[in-house]
Structure formats: C-alpha cells, structure tokens
Amino acid sequence: MKIPWDEVPIGARSGTVTFTVTDEMVDQHIEAAELPSPWLPDATPEELRPGPGRIAPVDMISRLYGWNLIYGFHNSRIGQSVRAKQAATFYAPARVGMTITATGHLVRKYEKRNRKFIVYEMNFFDSDGTLLLRDERVLMVLPDDFQAKG
C-alpha cells in the first residue's frame, strides 16, 4: 500500500539482507561488468590479495543487494523513482567467504523544484560488525501519472 508523501516515515528501515560472498558471485560480476581480470595486469596474485581471501570488486555488493534494501520497499510503499544521485564510501574490502549483513533506511525526504526526493542509506557489515561500505542514494519520486516516452 502506498504511503502518502506527508506520512513517509523518516528513519524507517527499508530492509535487511544477509549473504555470503562467493567466487561465483565475483566471477559473474566481473564478467557482467566486463572488468579486466586480473584487475591489475602487472600485479602478482599475492599483491591482489593483501589479506586472506579473494577481494570482491568494490561496487559488487551494493549493486547486487541495493534492490533488496531499497527499491522493493520504495516501489511498493512510496512509488516509482529514478536515481538522482549516489555516493559510496568504502571502509574495508568484501572478501570471498565473508558473510555480510546489510541494512537500509530512509534518511530524509525533501522537495525541490516541485519534485519529491527520498534519500536512502545502506550499510554493509561483516560478521564481526565491521562497516565495509556505506552507500547513499537519492531517488526522485515519479508522479503517479508519469508515462515514459518511448
């Protein structure tokens, strides 16, 4: 059920998801994003792995799980939208074998030039509670009568 704009609950959790990073996830992401492999052609495998375990591409976890944390909630409760802005801060690498828990919540809402915007924040933590990534996305809410031109 859609929430009226005046009642959109700031601070509401938009979702939680837990997953384990696998080699298959990394390989599929590298192939889909057409990333070079290895990412640093002149580096040895040891230089690509500064710690235990293979490092996932930095944007992989937010790309794979952003939908679960934001868009399902947003589309069903607030309405269709388009991404207006995104900013990510990376604190530590996601590695194959890590179990990651991610949470999302509404940070704020505002209106600008007769358009409505919602700001979501996603935080990704390892099993020890270490923050790996914070991703903030600003979505412009489309009017109910919006029709894409095609």
C-alpha positions in Angstrom: 0.0 0.0 0.0 1.4 3.4 -1.0 2.2 5.8 1.8 1.0 9.5 1.3 4.0 11.8 1.0 3.3 13.7 4.2 3.4 10.3 6.1 6.6 8.9 4.6 8.4 7.6 7.8 11.9 9.1 8.0 14.2 6.6 9.7 12.1 3.6 8.7 14.1 0.6 7.8 13.7 -0.3 4.2 15.2 -3.7 4.5 17.9 -6.1 5.8 19.7 -8.8 3.9 22.4 -11.3 4.8 24.5 -13.1 2.2 27.9 -14.8 1.8 30.3 -13.6 -0.9 31.3 -16.5 -3.2 33.8 -17.0 -6.0 30.9 -17.5 -8.4 29.4 -14.1 -7.4 32.7 -12.4 -8.1 33.3 -14.2 -11.4 29.7 -13.4 -12.6 30.1 -9.7 -11.6 33.5 -9.4 -13.3 32.0 -10.9 -16.5 28.8 -8.9 -16.5 30.6 -5.6 -15.8 33.3 -6.5 -18.3 36.0 -5.8 -15.8 39.6 -6.7 -16.7 40.8 -9.8 -14.9 43.1 -9.7 -13.1 42.2 -6.0 -12.4 45.9 -5.0 -12.2 47.6 -6.8 -15.1 51.2 -6.3 -13.8 50.4 -7.4 -10.2 51.1 -10.9 -8.8 48.2 -12.8 -7.2 49.7 -12.0 -3.8 49.6 -8.3 -4.5 45.9 -8.6 -5.5 45.2 -10.3 -2.1 46.5 -8.1 0.7 44.6 -10.2 3.2 43.1 -13.6 3.4 40.6 -14.4 0.6 39.9 -13.0 -2.8 38.6 -9.4 -2.8 35.3 -8.7 -4.5 35.0 -5.7 -6.8 34.2 -2.7 -4.7 30.8 -2.0 -6.2 29.6 -5.6 -6.4 27.8 -5.9 -3.1 25.8 -2.7 -3.4 24.9 -3.5 -7.0 23.7 -7.0 -6.1 21.8 -6.1 -2.9 20.7 -2.5 -3.4 17.4 -3.6 -4.9 16.7 -5.8 -1.9 17.4 -3.0 0.5 15.8 0.0 -1.2 13.8 -0.5 -4.4 11.4 -3.2 -3.3 10.4 -1.1 -0.3 10.4 2.1 -2.2 8.4 1.0 -5.2 5.7 -0.7 -3.2 5.4 1.9 -0.5 6.3 5.3 -2.0 6.2 4.9 -5.8 8.3 4.5 -8.8 11.5 6.5 -9.0 14.7 7.3 -10.8 18.1 7.6 -9.2 19.2 11.2 -9.0 22.5 10.8 -7.0 24.6 8.2 -5.4 27.7 8.4 -3.1 29.5 5.4 -1.6 32.2 5.3 1.0 34.3 2.1 1.2 35.9 1.2 4.5 37.2 -2.3 4.1 37.2 -4.9 1.3 34.5 -7.6 0.9 36.2 -10.9 0.5 35.1 -14.3 -0.7 33.8 -16.4 2.2 32.6 -13.3 4.2 29.0 -13.3 5.5 27.7 -9.8 5.1 24.6 -8.2 6.7 23.3 -5.1 5.1 20.6 -2.7 6.3 18.8 0.1 4.6 16.8 3.0 5.9 15.3 6.3 4.9 17.5 9.2 5.9 15.4 12.2 4.7 12.9 13.4 2.2 12.7 16.8 0.5 11.1 18.7 -2.3 13.0 20.8 -4.9 11.5 22.5 -8.0 8.2 20.8 -7.4 9.8 17.4 -7.4 9.9 14.9 -4.5 13.1 13.2 -3.4 13.9 10.4 -0.9 17.4 9.7 0.5 18.3 6.1 1.5 21.4 4.9 3.2 22.6 1.3 3.0 25.3 0.0 5.4 27.2 -3.3 4.8 28.8 -5.1 7.7 31.0 -8.2 8.0 30.1 -10.9 10.7 32.3 -9.1 13.2 30.3 -5.9 12.8 33.0 -4.0 10.8 31.5 -1.5 8.4 32.6 -2.3 4.9 30.5 0.1 2.8 28.1 2.9 3.2 26.0 3.7 0.1 23.7 6.7 0.0 21.2 7.1 -2.8 18.9 9.9 -3.7 15.8 8.9 -5.6 13.4 11.3 -7.4 9.8 10.0 -6.9 7.9 9.9 -10.2 4.4 11.4 -10.3 1.6 8.8 -10.2 0.6 9.8 -13.8 4.2 9.5 -15.2 4.4 7.9 -18.5 7.8 7.0 -20.1 8.2 8.3 -23.6 9.5 5.7 -25.9 
